[in-house]
Each structure stands twice: as structure tokens, then as C-alpha cells.
Amino acid sequence: MILLTRKVGEGAVTATATLSLDTRIKSRIRITLDDGRDAGLMLERGQLIRGGELLADEAGGEVIRVIAAAEEVSTVYCADGLALARAAYHLGNRHVPLQVEAGFLRYQHDYVLDDMVRGFGLEVCVEQAPFEPEAGAYQSAPHSHNHSDHLFVRLPAQAL
């Protein structure tokens, strides 16, 4: 069995592993590579494994590219940033892992949450897609955006 003990930035990829979010949040688990071989994860605790990241064994002879598996998710597409922010606030208040992207929010499918979001006047699409939630304040994960891209706008109180 291959024992994957670390994340690496580069290397000659020897195999891939398509993993769900529930597997990618674990640091100690047995997995099956896409080619059928068994592997074990023995990573530093508290790391979220992202799709596209590389994992290696101690010697570096095996370098595995992680693929985020498509899973059943609810996606809220909306061009209205304020409406998305409101939905994100209420989902976050329920401690829901949430993927936040330009123009959409995504969470693991839950019909109760879908109904809540629809109650805000937003449309929810249930689909199969990779799920890459925000890492959260206390998890170590790569930051995927540039802070210089942020535009901070103070809204008048009556707009909220």
C-alpha cells in the first residue's frame, strides 16, 4: 500500500485519486486510487485537500493528483451580490460548509436548506459538481484569490 504523507507543489504524477469532500477533509484514511491501487493518507491534521493538489509518499516516488469528485450539491446562481451575501450569511449562521465564487454559492445538497434559500427569492439548482468549500478561519488551506481584487463598498443602512 502507498502511504501518502505530504503535499507537494510539483512532481511527475504517477496516478490520480478522485475523492469526495468527506474524504478530502480527513488526514488519516485509506483510499483507492483511480487505477485501483490502495493508498493511505497520513497527512498533517487540519488540512483540507483541494482538487488539483499533489500528494506524495515520503520518498517522492509516488505523486498523486487529487481530483475533487462530483457530488450532489445545491448551487445558487445569482448576479445580485447582496442577495448572495444574505444567503451566505444565513447558511454560514447554520455552520454549513459553503463554496463562495463570483456569481454563485454551493453547498452539499439539503432540501431544508434549499427551501430556506428559495424563501429569500433565489433559485437553487441541484446538480452533480465538485465541491470546494471555503476552508474556514481555523483550517490551513491555500488562499485562492488575490486580496487586491477585493472591492469594499459601504452600503447605507437602509440598503440592508
C-alpha positions, 0 to 999 in steps of 0.5 A: 500500500502507498502511504501518502504523507505530504503535499507537494507543489510539483512532481511527475504524477504517477496516478490520480485519486478522485475523492469526495469532500468527506474524504478530502477533509480527513488526514488519516484514511485509506483510499483507492486510487483511480487505477485501483491501487490502495493508498493511505493518507497520513497527512498533517491534521487540519488540512483540507485537500483541494482538487488539483493538489499533489500528494506524495509518499515520503520518498517522492516516488509516488505523486498523486493528483487529487481530483475533487469528485462530483457530488450532489450539491445545491448551487445558487446562481445569482448576479445580485451580490447582496442577495448572495451575501444574505444567503451566505450569511444565513447558511454560514449562521447554520455552520454549513460548509459553503463554496463562495465564487463570483456569481454563485454559492454551493453547498452539499445538497439539503432540501431544508436548506434549499427551501430556506434559500428559495424563501429569500427569492433565489433559485437553487439548482441541484446538480452533480459538481465538485465541491470546494468549500471555503476552508474556514478561519481555523483550517490551513488551506491555500488562499485562492484569490488575490486580496487586491481584487477585493472591492469594499463598498459601504452600503447605507443602512437602509440598503440592508 
